[in-house]
Structures are given as C-alpha cells and as structure tokens.
Amino acid sequence: MSVPAIPDYTEAELRLVDAALKERYGQAVDFQEVETEVRLTPADRELTACPAVYWEDADSCRFVVAKTGVDKFRSMFFWSVKDRFATGKEEYDNLGDCLVTTLKMQEEAAHRRAEEVGQQ
C-alpha cells in the first residue's frame, strides 16, 4: 500500500513556529526544516519520510516537530539519546497546540533536571 507524500510545512506554519519560539525564548531562534522518518501507525512496517522542523535551545535541548499529514503533527525533545521526552499525545491536529505543549513540557523537564543536579 502506497502512502501519499506528506506535504511540506506551509509558509503560515513556519511563521507560527517562528512566533512560538520568539514567545518562548524572548528572541528569534534559528530553526531548520529537515526530514525525519516516522512510523505513521504502530502496524506500519515501513518508515515514512516526513518534513520536520528542528531547533536547539541554549541548554542544548533539541526539538523535532514532524508533520505527519495535513494538519497532523508529532513532537519530541531530548538532551541525549537516553534523555528523550514526548508530550504523551500521539498526534496533534493543530500545530500551535503541539508547539505550546512541547515547549511547556520541556520547560518543566528542564526545571526538574536543574533541581536534580542541585540535589547531587
């Protein structure tokens, strides 16, 4: 079964990414359009190439927001391969919700990491 090509991010979606990052960090953040491979459903044997946006913050946390279809987005953030996080929601139908939730969860995770380091 052939999977239709996933559409690239639109200009409006890229402006939304830019605005969300400016809001979170208080300044413009460089992000890149990249491609990632995603298993669209758990039953899929093959990975599907999906457009994504990627950025790294000042704390060396990396973010990936993949577009998995029209108005379908998935996200994750990580400091290392062993230190990866997702929002707990498999897929978002709104890019803004995906970005806000991801950024909020990362901020909370960063605070917990800082507290753990302070306790050692």
Phi and psi restraints in degrees (range 20) as a CNS / XPLOR table:
assign (resid 1 and name C) (resid 2 and name N)
       (resid 2 and name CA) (resid 2 and name C) 1.0 -84.1 20.0 2
assign (resid 2 and name N) (resid 2 and name CA)
       (resid 2 and name C) (resid 3 and name N) 1.0 133.7 20.0 2
assign (resid 2 and name C) (resid 3 and name N)
       (resid 3 and name CA) (resid 3 and name C) 1.0 -94.1 20.0 2
assign (resid 3 and name N) (resid 3 and name CA)
       (resid 3 and name C) (resid 4 and name N) 1.0 129.9 20.0 2
assign (resid 3 and name C) (resid 4 and name N)
       (resid 4 and name CA) (resid 4 and name C) 1.0 -63.5 20.0 2
assign (resid 4 and name N) (resid 4 and name CA)
       (resid 4 and name C) (resid 5 and name N) 1.0 149.3 20.0 2
assign (resid 4 and name C) (resid 5 and name N)
       (resid 5 and name CA) (resid 5 and name C) 1.0 -61.0 20.0 2
assign (resid 5 and name N) (resid 5 and name CA)
       (resid 5 and name C) (resid 6 and name N) 1.0 139.7 20.0 2
assign (resid 5 and name C) (resid 6 and name N)
       (resid 6 and name CA) (resid 6 and name C) 1.0 -80.5 20.0 2
assign (resid 6 and name N) (resid 6 and name CA)
       (resid 6 and name C) (resid 7 and name N) 1.0 130.3 20.0 2
assign (resid 6 and name C) (resid 7 and name N)
       (resid 7 and name CA) (resid 7 and name C) 1.0 -68.1 20.0 2
assign (resid 7 and name N) (resid 7 and name CA)
       (resid 7 and name C) (resid 8 and name N) 1.0 146.8 20.0 2
assign (resid 7 and name C) (resid 8 and name N)
       (resid 8 and name CA) (resid 8 and name C) 1.0 -64.3 20.0 2
assign (resid 8 and name N) (resid 8 and name CA)
       (resid 8 and name C) (resid 9 and name N) 1.0 164.4 20.0 2
assign (resid 8 and name C) (resid 9 and name N)
       (resid 9 and name CA) (resid 9 and name C) 1.0 -60.9 20.0 2
assign (resid 9 and name N) (resid 9 and name CA)
       (resid 9 and name C) (resid 10 and name N) 1.0 139.5 20.0 2
assign (resid 9 and name C) (resid 10 and name N)
       (resid 10 and name CA) (resid 10 and name C) 1.0 -82.7 20.0 2
assign (resid 10 and name N) (resid 10 and name CA)
       (resid 10 and name C) (resid 11 and name N) 1.0 165.4 20.0 2
assign (resid 10 and name C) (resid 11 and name N)
       (resid 11 and name CA) (resid 11 and name C) 1.0 -59.7 20.0 2
assign (resid 11 and name N) (resid 11 and name CA)
       (resid 11 and name C) (resid 12 and name N) 1.0 -40.1 20.0 2
assign (resid 11 and name C) (resid 12 and name N)
       (resid 12 and name CA) (resid 12 and name C) 1.0 -63.0 20.0 2
assign (resid 12 and name N) (resid 12 and name CA)
       (resid 12 and name C) (resid 13 and name N) 1.0 -40.5 20.0 2
assign (resid 12 and name C) (resid 13 and name N)
       (resid 13 and name CA) (resid 13 and name C) 1.0 -66.2 20.0 2
assign (resid 13 and name N) (resid 13 and name CA)
       (resid 13 and name C) (resid 14 and name N) 1.0 -40.7 20.0 2
assign (resid 13 and name C) (resid 14 and name N)
       (resid 14 and name CA) (resid 14 and name C) 1.0 -65.4 20.0 2
assign (resid 14 and name N) (resid 14 and name CA)
       (resid 14 and name C) (resid 15 and name N) 1.0 -36.8 20.0 2
assign (resid 14 and name C) (resid 15 and name N)
       (resid 15 and name CA) (resid 15 and name C) 1.0 -65.1 20.0 2
assign (resid 15 and name N) (resid 15 and name CA)
       (resid 15 and name C) (resid 16 and name N) 1.0 -36.9 20.0 2
assign (resid 15 and name C) (resid 16 and name N)
       (resid 16 and name CA) (resid 16 and name C) 1.0 -65.1 20.0 2
assign (resid 16 and name N) (resid 16 and name CA)
       (resid 16 and name C) (resid 17 and name N) 1.0 -42.4 20.0 2
assign (resid 16 and name C) (resid 17 and name N)
       (resid 17 and name CA) (resid 17 and name C) 1.0 -58.7 20.0 2
assign (resid 17 and name N) (resid 17 and name CA)
       (resid 17 and name C) (resid 18 and name N) 1.0 -49.5 20.0 2
assign (resid 17 and name C) (resid 18 and name N)
       (resid 18 and name CA) (resid 18 and name C) 1.0 -57.4 20.0 2
assign (resid 18 and name N) (resid 18 and name CA)
       (resid 18 and name C) (resid 19 and name N) 1.0 -46.1 20.0 2
assign (resid 18 and name C) (resid 19 and name N)
       (resid 19 and name CA) (resid 19 and name C) 1.0 -65.1 20.0 2
assign (resid 19 and name N) (resid 19 and name CA)
       (resid 19 and name C) (resid 20 and name N) 1.0 -41.9 20.0 2
assign (resid 19 and name C) (resid 20 and name N)
       (resid 20 and name CA) (resid 20 and name C) 1.0 -64.1 20.0 2
assign (resid 20 and name N) (resid 20 and name CA)
       (resid 20 and name C) (resid 21 and name N) 1.0 -40.6 20.0 2
assign (resid 20 and name C) (resid 21 and name N)
       (resid 21 and name CA) (resid 21 and name C) 1.0 -69.0 20.0 2
assign (resid 21 and name N) (resid 21 and name CA)
       (resid 21 and name C) (resid 22 and name N) 1.0 -39.6 20.0 2
assign (resid 21 and name C) (resid 22 and name N)
       (resid 22 and name CA) (resid 22 and name C) 1.0 -61.9 20.0 2
assign (resid 22 and name N) (resid 22 and name CA)
       (resid 22 and name C) (resid 23 and name N) 1.0 -41.5 20.0 2
assign (resid 22 and name C) (resid 23 and name N)
       (resid 23 and name CA) (resid 23 and name C) 1.0 -62.9 20.0 2
assign (resid 23 and name N) (resid 23 and name CA)
       (resid 23 and name C) (resid 24 and name N) 1.0 -44.4 20.0 2
assign (resid 23 and name C) (resid 24 and name N)
       (resid 24 and name CA) (resid 24 and name C) 1.0 -69.7 20.0 2
assign (resid 24 and name N) (resid 24 and name CA)
       (resid 24 and name C) (resid 25 and name N) 1.0 -43.7 20.0 2
assign (resid 24 and name C) (resid 25 and name N)
       (resid 25 and name CA) (resid 25 and name C) 1.0 -101.9 20.0 2
assign (resid 25 and name N) (resid 25 and name CA)
       (resid 25 and name C) (resid 26 and name N) 1.0 -7.9 20.0 2
assign (resid 25 and name C) (resid 26 and name N)
       (resid 26 and name CA) (resid 26 and name C) 1.0 75.6 20.0 2
assign (resid 26 and name N) (resid 26 and name CA)
       (resid 26 and name C) (resid 27 and name N) 1.0 12.1 20.0 2
assign (resid 26 and name C) (resid 27 and name N)
       (resid 27 and name CA) (resid 27 and name C) 1.0 -163.6 20.0 2
assign (resid 27 and name N) (resid 27 and name CA)
       (resid 27 and name C) (resid 28 and name N) 1.0 166.8 20.0 2
assign (resid 27 and name C) (resid 28 and name N)
       (resid 28 and name CA) (resid 28 and name C) 1.0 -65.3 20.0 2
assign (resid 28 and name N) (resid 28 and name CA)
       (resid 28 and name C) (resid 29 and name N) 1.0 140.9 20.0 2
assign (resid 28 and name C) (resid 29 and name N)
       (resid 29 and name CA) (resid 29 and name C) 1.0 -123.0 20.0 2
assign (resid 29 and name N) (resid 29 and name CA)
       (resid 29 and name C) (resid 30 and name N) 1.0 129.4 20.0 2
assign (resid 29 and name C) (resid 30 and name N)
       (resid 30 and name CA) (resid 30 and name C) 1.0 -71.5 20.0 2
assign (resid 30 and name N) (resid 30 and name CA)
       (resid 30 and name C) (resid 31 and name N) 1.0 128.0 20.0 2
assign (resid 30 and name C) (resid 31 and name N)
       (resid 31 and name CA) (resid 31 and name C) 1.0 -129.3 20.0 2
assign (resid 31 and name N) (resid 31 and name CA)
       (resid 31 and name C) (resid 32 and name N) 1.0 158.5 20.0 2
assign (resid 31 and name C) (resid 32 and name N)
       (resid 32 and name CA) (resid 32 and name C) 1.0 -120.6 20.0 2
assign (resid 32 and name N) (resid 32 and name CA)
       (resid 32 and name C) (resid 33 and name N) 1.0 145.2 20.0 2
assign (resid 32 and name C) (resid 33 and name N)
       (resid 33 and name CA) (resid 33 and name C) 1.0 -85.4 20.0 2
assign (resid 33 and name N) (resid 33 and name CA)
       (resid 33 and name C) (resid 34 and name N) 1.0 126.8 20.0 2
assign (resid 33 and name C) (resid 34 and name N)
       (resid 34 and name CA) (resid 34 and name C) 1.0 -133.8 20.0 2
assign (resid 34 and name N) (resid 34 and name CA)
       (resid 34 and name C) (resid 35 and name N) 1.0 -179.6 20.0 2
assign (resid 34 and name C) (resid 35 and name N)
       (resid 35 and name CA) (resid 35 and name C) 1.0 -124.1 20.0 2
assign (resid 35 and name N) (resid 35 and name CA)
       (resid 35 and name C) (resid 36 and name N) 1.0 138.9 20.0 2
assign (resid 35 and name C) (resid 36 and name N)
       (resid 36 and name CA) (resid 36 and name C) 1.0 -132.1 20.0 2
assign (resid 36 and name N) (resid 36 and name CA)
       (resid 36 and name C) (resid 37 and name N) 1.0 160.5 20.0 2
assign (resid 36 and name C) (resid 37 and name N)
       (resid 37 and name CA) (resid 37 and name C) 1.0 -106.6 20.0 2
assign (resid 37 and name N) (resid 37 and name CA)
       (resid 37 and name C) (resid 38 and name N) 1.0 131.9 20.0 2
assign (resid 37 and name C) (resid 38 and name N)
       (resid 38 and name CA) (resid 38 and name C) 1.0 -132.7 20.0 2
assign (resid 38 and name N) (resid 38 and name CA)
       (resid 38 and name C) (resid 39 and name N) 1.0 141.0 20.0 2
assign (resid 38 and name C) (resid 39 and name N)
       (resid 39 and name CA) (resid 39 and name C) 1.0 -85.9 20.0 2
assign (resid 39 and name N) (resid 39 and name CA)
       (resid 39 and name C) (resid 40 and name N) 1.0 109.5 20.0 2
assign (resid 39 and name C) (resid 40 and name N)
       (resid 40 and name CA) (resid 40 and name C) 1.0 -67.6 20.0 2
assign (resid 40 and name N) (resid 40 and name CA)
       (resid 40 and name C) (resid 41 and name N) 1.0 -33.3 20.0 2
assign (resid 40 and name C) (resid 41 and name N)
       (resid 41 and name CA) (resid 41 and name C) 1.0 -133.5 20.0 2
assign (resid 41 and name N) (resid 41 and name CA)
       (resid 41 and name C) (resid 42 and name N) 1.0 154.5 20.0 2
assign (resid 41 and name C) (resid 42 and name N)
       (resid 42 and name CA) (resid 42 and name C) 1.0 -57.6 20.0 2
assign (resid 42 and name N) (resid 42 and name CA)
       (resid 42 and name C) (resid 43 and name N) 1.0 -27.9 20.0 2
assign (resid 42 and name C) (resid 43 and name N)
       (resid 43 and name CA) (resid 43 and name C) 1.0 -79.3 20.0 2
assign (resid 43 and name N) (resid 43 and name CA)
       (resid 43 and name C) (resid 44 and name N) 1.0 -14.7 20.0 2
assign (resid 43 and name C) (resid 44 and name N)
       (resid 44 and name CA) (resid 44 and name C) 1.0 -63.6 20.0 2
assign (resid 44 and name N) (resid 44 and name CA)
       (resid 44 and name C) (resid 45 and name N) 1.0 134.6 20.0 2
assign (resid 44 and name C) (resid 45 and name N)
       (resid 45 and name CA) (resid 45 and name C) 1.0 -90.2 20.0 2
assign (resid 45 and name N) (resid 45 and name CA)
       (resid 45 and name C) (resid 46 and name N) 1.0 -28.7 20.0 2
assign (resid 45 and name C) (resid 46 and name N)
       (resid 46 and name CA) (resid 46 and name C) 1.0 -101.3 20.0 2
assign (resid 46 and name N) (resid 46 and name CA)
       (resid 46 and name C) (resid 47 and name N) 1.0 151.1 20.0 2
assign (resid 46 and name C) (resid 47 and name N)
       (resid 47 and name CA) (resid 47 and name C) 1.0 -89.1 20.0 2
assign (resid 47 and name N) (resid 47 and name CA)
       (resid 47 and name C) (resid 48 and name N) 1.0 147.7 20.0 2
assign (resid 47 and name C) (resid 48 and name N)
       (resid 48 and name CA) (resid 48 and name C) 1.0 -111.7 20.0 2
assign (resid 48 and name N) (resid 48 and name CA)
       (resid 48 and name C) (resid 49 and name N) 1.0 132.2 20.0 2
assign (resid 48 and name C) (resid 49 and name N)
       (resid 49 and name CA) (resid 49 and name C) 1.0 -70.1 20.0 2
assign (resid 49 and name N) (resid 49 and name CA)
       (resid 49 and name C) (resid 50 and name N) 1.0 127.2 20.0 2
assign (resid 49 and name C) (resid 50 and name N)
       (resid 50 and name CA) (resid 50 and name C) 1.0 -130.3 20.0 2
assign (resid 50 and name N) (resid 50 and name CA)
       (resid 50 and name C) (resid 51 and name N) 1.0 140.9 20.0 2
assign (resid 50 and name C) (resid 51 and name N)
       (resid 51 and name CA) (resid 51 and name C) 1.0 -68.7 20.0 2
assign (resid 51 and name N) (resid 51 and name CA)
       (resid 51 and name C) (resid 52 and name N) 1.0 149.9 20.0 2
assign (resid 51 and name C) (resid 52 and name N)
       (resid 52 and name CA) (resid 52 and name C) 1.0 -149.8 20.0 2
assign (resid 52 and name N) (resid 52 and name CA)
       (resid 52 and name C) (resid 53 and name N) 1.0 163.1 20.0 2
assign (resid 52 and name C) (resid 53 and name N)
       (resid 53 and name CA) (resid 53 and name C) 1.0 -114.2 20.0 2
assign (resid 53 and name N) (resid 53 and name CA)
       (resid 53 and name C) (resid 54 and name N) 1.0 145.1 20.0 2
assign (resid 53 and name C) (resid 54 and name N)
       (resid 54 and name CA) (resid 54 and name C) 1.0 -135.0 20.0 2
assign (resid 54 and name N) (resid 54 and name CA)
       (resid 54 and name C) (resid 55 and name N) 1.0 138.7 20.0 2
assign (resid 54 and name C) (resid 55 and name N)
       (resid 55 and name CA) (resid 55 and name C) 1.0 -151.9 20.0 2
assign (resid 55 and name N) (resid 55 and name CA)
       (resid 55 and name C) (resid 56 and name N) 1.0 165.2 20.0 2
assign (resid 55 and name C) (resid 56 and name N)
       (resid 56 and name CA) (resid 56 and name C) 1.0 -128.9 20.0 2
assign (resid 56 and name N) (resid 56 and name CA)
       (resid 56 and name C) (resid 57 and name N) 1.0 139.0 20.0 2
assign (resid 56 and name C) (resid 57 and name N)
       (resid 57 and name CA) (resid 57 and name C) 1.0 -95.6 20.0 2
assign (resid 57 and name N) (resid 57 and name CA)
       (resid 57 and name C) (resid 58 and name N) 1.0 -179.8 20.0 2
assign (resid 57 and name C) (resid 58 and name N)
       (resid 58 and name CA) (resid 58 and name C) 1.0 -65.7 20.0 2
assign (resid 58 and name N) (resid 58 and name CA)
       (resid 58 and name C) (resid 59 and name N) 1.0 -20.0 20.0 2
assign (resid 58 and name C) (resid 59 and name N)
       (resid 59 and name CA) (resid 59 and name C) 1.0 -92.1 20.0 2
assign (resid 59 and name N) (resid 59 and name CA)
       (resid 59 and name C) (resid 60 and name N) 1.0 12.6 20.0 2
assign (resid 59 and name C) (resid 60 and name N)
       (resid 60 and name CA) (resid 60 and name C) 1.0 64.0 20.0 2
assign (resid 60 and name N) (resid 60 and name CA)
       (resid 60 and name C) (resid 61 and name N) 1.0 24.7 20.0 2
assign (resid 60 and name C) (resid 61 and name N)
       (resid 61 and name CA) (resid 61 and name C) 1.0 -85.7 20.0 2
assign (resid 61 and name N) (resid 61 and name CA)
       (resid 61 and name C) (resid 62 and name N) 1.0 134.9 20.0 2
assign (resid 61 and name C) (resid 62 and name N)
       (resid 62 and name CA) (resid 62 and name C) 1.0 -108.5 20.0 2
assign (resid 62 and name N) (resid 62 and name CA)
       (resid 62 and name C) (resid 63 and name N) 1.0 145.0 20.0 2
assign (resid 62 and name C) (resid 63 and name N)
       (resid 63 and name CA) (resid 63 and name C) 1.0 -127.2 20.0 2
assign (resid 63 and name N) (resid 63 and name CA)
       (resid 63 and name C) (resid 64 and name N) 1.0 141.5 20.0 2
assign (resid 63 and name C) (resid 64 and name N)
       (resid 64 and name CA) (resid 64 and name C) 1.0 -134.6 20.0 2
assign (resid 64 and name N) (resid 64 and name CA)
       (resid 64 and name C) (resid 65 and name N) 1.0 126.4 20.0 2
assign (resid 64 and name C) (resid 65 and name N)
       (resid 65 and name CA) (resid 65 and name C) 1.0 -121.9 20.0 2
assign (resid 65 and name N) (resid 65 and name CA)
       (resid 65 and name C) (resid 66 and name N) 1.0 109.6 20.0 2
assign (resid 65 and name C) (resid 66 and name N)
       (resid 66 and name CA) (resid 66 and name C) 1.0 -95.0 20.0 2
assign (resid 66 and name N) (resid 66 and name CA)
       (resid 66 and name C) (resid 67 and name N) 1.0 141.6 20.0 2
assign (resid 66 and name C) (resid 67 and name N)
       (resid 67 and name CA) (resid 67 and name C) 1.0 -96.8 20.0 2
assign (resid 67 and name N) (resid 67 and name CA)
       (resid 67 and name C) (resid 68 and name N) 1.0 117.9 20.0 2
assign (resid 67 and name C) (resid 68 and name N)
       (resid 68 and name CA) (resid 68 and name C) 1.0 -106.9 20.0 2
assign (resid 68 and name N) (resid 68 and name CA)
       (resid 68 and name C) (resid 69 and name N) 1.0 5.5 20.0 2
assign (resid 68 and name C) (resid 69 and name N)
       (resid 69 and name CA) (resid 69 and name C) 1.0 168.0 20.0 2
assign (resid 69 and name N) (resid 69 and name CA)
       (resid 69 and name C) (resid 70 and name N) 1.0 -176.5 20.0 2
assign (resid 69 and name C) (resid 70 and name N)
       (resid 70 and name CA) (resid 70 and name C) 1.0 -67.5 20.0 2
assign (resid 70 and name N) (resid 70 and name CA)
       (resid 70 and name C) (resid 71 and name N) 1.0 120.8 20.0 2
assign (resid 70 and name C) (resid 71 and name N)
       (resid 71 and name CA) (resid 71 and name C) 1.0 56.4 20.0 2
assign (resid 71 and name N) (resid 71 and name CA)
       (resid 71 and name C) (resid 72 and name N) 1.0 40.3 20.0 2
assign (resid 71 and name C) (resid 72 and name N)
       (resid 72 and name CA) (resid 72 and name C) 1.0 -135.0 20.0 2
assign (resid 72 and name N) (resid 72 and name CA)
       (resid 72 and name C) (resid 73 and name N) 1.0 125.5 20.0 2
assign (resid 72 and name C) (resid 73 and name N)
       (resid 73 and name CA) (resid 73 and name C) 1.0 -139.7 20.0 2
assign (resid 73 and name N) (resid 73 and name CA)
       (resid 73 and name C) (resid 74 and name N) 1.0 146.5 20.0 2
assign (resid 73 and name C) (resid 74 and name N)
       (resid 74 and name CA) (resid 74 and name C) 1.0 -132.6 20.0 2
assign (resid 74 and name N) (resid 74 and name CA)
       (resid 74 and name C) (resid 75 and name N) 1.0 149.6 20.0 2
assign (resid 74 and name C) (resid 75 and name N)
       (resid 75 and name CA) (resid 75 and name C) 1.0 -140.1 20.0 2
assign (resid 75 and name N) (resid 75 and name CA)
       (resid 75 and name C) (resid 76 and name N) 1.0 160.9 20.0 2
assign (resid 75 and name C) (resid 76 and name N)
       (resid 76 and name CA) (resid 76 and name C) 1.0 -157.6 20.0 2
assign (resid 76 and name N) (resid 76 and name CA)
       (resid 76 and name C) (resid 77 and name N) 1.0 159.6 20.0 2
assign (resid 76 and name C) (resid 77 and name N)
       (resid 77 and name CA) (resid 77 and name C) 1.0 -140.2 20.0 2
assign (resid 77 and name N) (resid 77 and name CA)
       (resid 77 and name C) (resid 78 and name N) 1.0 154.9 20.0 2
assign (resid 77 and name C) (resid 78 and name N)
       (resid 78 and name CA) (resid 78 and name C) 1.0 -159.8 20.0 2
assign (resid 78 and name N) (resid 78 and name CA)
       (resid 78 and name C) (resid 79 and name N) 1.0 149.1 20.0 2
assign (resid 78 and name C) (resid 79 and name N)
       (resid 79 and name CA) (resid 79 and name C) 1.0 -98.7 20.0 2
assign (resid 79 and name N) (resid 79 and name CA)
       (resid 79 and name C) (resid 80 and name N) 1.0 -29.0 20.0 2
assign (resid 79 and name C) (resid 80 and name N)
       (resid 80 and name CA) (resid 80 and name C) 1.0 -156.1 20.0 2
assign (resid 80 and name N) (resid 80 and name CA)
       (resid 80 and name C) (resid 81 and name N) 1.0 174.5 20.0 2
assign (resid 80 and name C) (resid 81 and name N)
       (resid 81 and name CA) (resid 81 and name C) 1.0 -60.4 20.0 2
assign (resid 81 and name N) (resid 81 and name CA)
       (resid 81 and name C) (resid 82 and name N) 1.0 -35.3 20.0 2
assign (resid 81 and name C) (resid 82 and name N)
       (resid 82 and name CA) (resid 82 and name C) 1.0 -83.3 20.0 2
assign (resid 82 and name N) (resid 82 and name CA)
       (resid 82 and name C) (resid 83 and name N) 1.0 -12.5 20.0 2
assign (resid 82 and name C) (resid 83 and name N)
       (resid 83 and name CA) (resid 83 and name C) 1.0 -118.6 20.0 2
assign (resid 83 and name N) (resid 83 and name CA)
       (resid 83 and name C) (resid 84 and name N) 1.0 60.9 20.0 2
assign (resid 83 and name C) (resid 84 and name N)
       (resid 84 and name CA) (resid 84 and name C) 1.0 -106.7 20.0 2
assign (resid 84 and name N) (resid 84 and name CA)
       (resid 84 and name C) (resid 85 and name N) 1.0 147.7 20.0 2
assign (resid 84 and name C) (resid 85 and name N)
       (resid 85 and name CA) (resid 85 and name C) 1.0 -138.6 20.0 2
assign (resid 85 and name N) (resid 85 and name CA)
       (resid 85 and name C) (resid 86 and name N) 1.0 149.1 20.0 2
assign (resid 85 and name C) (resid 86 and name N)
       (resid 86 and name CA) (resid 86 and name C) 1.0 -129.6 20.0 2
assign (resid 86 and name N) (resid 86 and name CA)
       (resid 86 and name C) (resid 87 and name N) 1.0 171.1 20.0 2
assign (resid 86 and name C) (resid 87 and name N)
       (resid 87 and name CA) (resid 87 and name C) 1.0 -81.4 20.0 2
assign (resid 87 and name N) (resid 87 and name CA)
       (resid 87 and name C) (resid 88 and name N) 1.0 -11.5 20.0 2
assign (resid 87 and name C) (resid 88 and name N)
       (resid 88 and name CA) (resid 88 and name C) 1.0 92.2 20.0 2
assign (resid 88 and name N) (resid 88 and name CA)
       (resid 88 and name C) (resid 89 and name N) 1.0 -10.9 20.0 2
assign (resid 88 and name C) (resid 89 and name N)
       (resid 89 and name CA) (resid 89 and name C) 1.0 -104.4 20.0 2
assign (resid 89 and name N) (resid 89 and name CA)
       (resid 89 and name C) (resid 90 and name N) 1.0 127.6 20.0 2
assign (resid 89 and name C) (resid 90 and name N)
       (resid 90 and name CA) (resid 90 and name C) 1.0 -61.3 20.0 2
assign (resid 90 and name N) (resid 90 and name CA)
       (resid 90 and name C) (resid 91 and name N) 1.0 -45.7 20.0 2
assign (resid 90 and name C) (resid 91 and name N)
       (resid 91 and name CA) (resid 91 and name C) 1.0 -152.2 20.0 2
assign (resid 91 and name N) (resid 91 and name CA)
       (resid 91 and name C) (resid 92 and name N) 1.0 143.5 20.0 2
assign (resid 91 and name C) (resid 92 and name N)
       (resid 92 and name CA) (resid 92 and name C) 1.0 -108.1 20.0 2
assign (resid 92 and name N) (resid 92 and name CA)
       (resid 92 and name C) (resid 93 and name N) 1.0 145.8 20.0 2
assign (resid 92 and name C) (resid 93 and name N)
       (resid 93 and name CA) (resid 93 and name C) 1.0 -101.1 20.0 2
assign (resid 93 and name N) (resid 93 and name CA)
       (resid 93 and name C) (resid 94 and name N) 1.0 7.6 20.0 2
assign (resid 93 and name C) (resid 94 and name N)
       (resid 94 and name CA) (resid 94 and name C) 1.0 -140.1 20.0 2
assign (resid 94 and name N) (resid 94 and name CA)
       (resid 94 and name C) (resid 95 and name N) 1.0 118.5 20.0 2
assign (resid 94 and name C) (resid 95 and name N)
       (resid 95 and name CA) (resid 95 and name C) 1.0 -60.9 20.0 2
assign (resid 95 and name N) (resid 95 and name CA)
       (resid 95 and name C) (resid 96 and name N) 1.0 -40.7 20.0 2
assign (resid 95 and name C) (resid 96 and name N)
       (resid 96 and name CA) (resid 96 and name C) 1.0 -59.3 20.0 2
assign (resid 96 and name N) (resid 96 and name CA)
       (resid 96 and name C) (resid 97 and name N) 1.0 -45.4 20.0 2
assign (resid 96 and name C) (resid 97 and name N)
       (resid 97 and name CA) (resid 97 and name C) 1.0 -61.8 20.0 2
assign (resid 97 and name N) (resid 97 and name CA)
       (resid 97 and name C) (resid 98 and name N) 1.0 -41.3 20.0 2
assign (resid 97 and name C) (resid 98 and name N)
       (resid 98 and name CA) (resid 98 and name C) 1.0 -61.2 20.0 2
assign (resid 98 and name N) (resid 98 and name CA)
       (resid 98 and name C) (resid 99 and name N) 1.0 -47.6 20.0 2
assign (resid 98 and name C) (resid 99 and name N)
       (resid 99 and name CA) (resid 99 and name C) 1.0 -64.8 20.0 2
assign (resid 99 and name N) (resid 99 and name CA)
       (resid 99 and name C) (resid 100 and name N) 1.0 -48.4 20.0 2
assign (resid 99 and name C) (resid 100 and name N)
       (resid 100 and name CA) (resid 100 and name C) 1.0 -62.0 20.0 2
assign (resid 100 and name N) (resid 100 and name CA)
       (resid 100 and name C) (resid 101 and name N) 1.0 -45.6 20.0 2
assign (resid 100 and name C) (resid 101 and name N)
       (resid 101 and name CA) (resid 101 and name C) 1.0 -63.6 20.0 2
assign (resid 101 and name N) (resid 101 and name CA)
       (resid 101 and name C) (resid 102 and name N) 1.0 -44.6 20.0 2
assign (resid 101 and name C) (resid 102 and name N)
       (resid 102 and name CA) (resid 102 and name C) 1.0 -61.5 20.0 2
assign (resid 102 and name N) (resid 102 and name CA)
       (resid 102 and name C) (resid 103 and name N) 1.0 -47.2 20.0 2
assign (resid 102 and name C) (resid 103 and name N)
       (resid 103 and name CA) (resid 103 and name C) 1.0 -65.1 20.0 2
assign (resid 103 and name N) (resid 103 and name CA)
       (resid 103 and name C) (resid 104 and name N) 1.0 -38.8 20.0 2
assign (resid 103 and name C) (resid 104 and name N)
       (resid 104 and name CA) (resid 104 and name C) 1.0 -66.6 20.0 2
assign (resid 104 and name N) (resid 104 and name CA)
       (resid 104 and name C) (resid 105 and name N) 1.0 -45.2 20.0 2
assign (resid 104 and name C) (resid 105 and name N)
       (resid 105 and name CA) (resid 105 and name C) 1.0 -64.4 20.0 2
assign (resid 105 and name N) (resid 105 and name CA)
       (resid 105 and name C) (resid 106 and name N) 1.0 -36.4 20.0 2
assign (resid 105 and name C) (resid 106 and name N)
       (resid 106 and name CA) (resid 106 and name C) 1.0 -67.8 20.0 2
assign (resid 106 and name N) (resid 106 and name CA)
       (resid 106 and name C) (resid 107 and name N) 1.0 -39.8 20.0 2
assign (resid 106 and name C) (resid 107 and name N)
       (resid 107 and name CA) (resid 107 and name C) 1.0 -60.8 20.0 2
assign (resid 107 and name N) (resid 107 and name CA)
       (resid 107 and name C) (resid 108 and name N) 1.0 -43.7 20.0 2
assign (resid 107 and name C) (resid 108 and name N)
       (resid 108 and name CA) (resid 108 and name C) 1.0 -64.6 20.0 2
assign (resid 108 and name N) (resid 108 and name CA)
       (resid 108 and name C) (resid 109 and name N) 1.0 -42.1 20.0 2
assign (resid 108 and name C) (resid 109 and name N)
       (resid 109 and name CA) (resid 109 and name C) 1.0 -64.3 20.0 2
assign (resid 109 and name N) (resid 109 and name CA)
       (resid 109 and name C) (resid 110 and name N) 1.0 -38.4 20.0 2
assign (resid 109 and name C) (resid 110 and name N)
       (resid 110 and name CA) (resid 110 and name C) 1.0 -64.5 20.0 2
assign (resid 110 and name N) (resid 110 and name CA)
       (resid 110 and name C) (resid 111 and name N) 1.0 -39.7 20.0 2
assign (resid 110 and name C) (resid 111 and name N)
       (resid 111 and name CA) (resid 111 and name C) 1.0 -63.8 20.0 2
assign (resid 111 and name N) (resid 111 and name CA)
       (resid 111 and name C) (resid 112 and name N) 1.0 -43.2 20.0 2
assign (resid 111 and name C) (resid 112 and name N)
       (resid 112 and name CA) (resid 112 and name C) 1.0 -62.9 20.0 2
assign (resid 112 and name N) (resid 112 and name CA)
       (resid 112 and name C) (resid 113 and name N) 1.0 -42.2 20.0 2
assign (resid 112 and name C) (resid 113 and name N)
       (resid 113 and name CA) (resid 113 and name C) 1.0 -61.3 20.0 2
assign (resid 113 and name N) (resid 113 and name CA)
       (resid 113 and name C) (resid 114 and name N) 1.0 -42.6 20.0 2
assign (resid 113 and name C) (resid 114 and name N)
       (resid 114 and name CA) (resid 114 and name C) 1.0 -64.3 20.0 2
assign (resid 114 and name N) (resid 114 and name CA)
       (resid 114 and name C) (resid 115 and name N) 1.0 -39.9 20.0 2
assign (resid 114 and name C) (resid 115 and name N)
       (resid 115 and name CA) (resid 115 and name C) 1.0 -65.1 20.0 2
assign (resid 115 and name N) (resid 115 and name CA)
       (resid 115 and name C) (resid 116 and name N) 1.0 -40.8 20.0 2
assign (resid 115 and name C) (resid 116 and name N)
       (resid 116 and name CA) (resid 116 and name C) 1.0 -64.3 20.0 2
assign (resid 116 and name N) (resid 116 and name CA)
       (resid 116 and name C) (resid 117 and name N) 1.0 -40.6 20.0 2
assign (resid 116 and name C) (resid 117 and name N)
       (resid 117 and name CA) (resid 117 and name C) 1.0 -65.5 20.0 2
assign (resid 117 and name N) (resid 117 and name CA)
       (resid 117 and name C) (resid 118 and name N) 1.0 -39.6 20.0 2
assign (resid 117 and name C) (resid 118 and name N)
       (resid 118 and name CA) (resid 118 and name C) 1.0 -66.9 20.0 2
assign (resid 118 and name N) (resid 118 and name CA)
       (resid 118 and name C) (resid 119 and name N) 1.0 -25.2 20.0 2
assign (resid 118 and name C) (resid 119 and name N)
       (resid 119 and name CA) (resid 119 and name C) 1.0 -84.7 20.0 2
assign (resid 119 and name N) (resid 119 and name CA)
       (resid 119 and name C) (resid 120 and name N) 1.0 -12.8 20.0 2
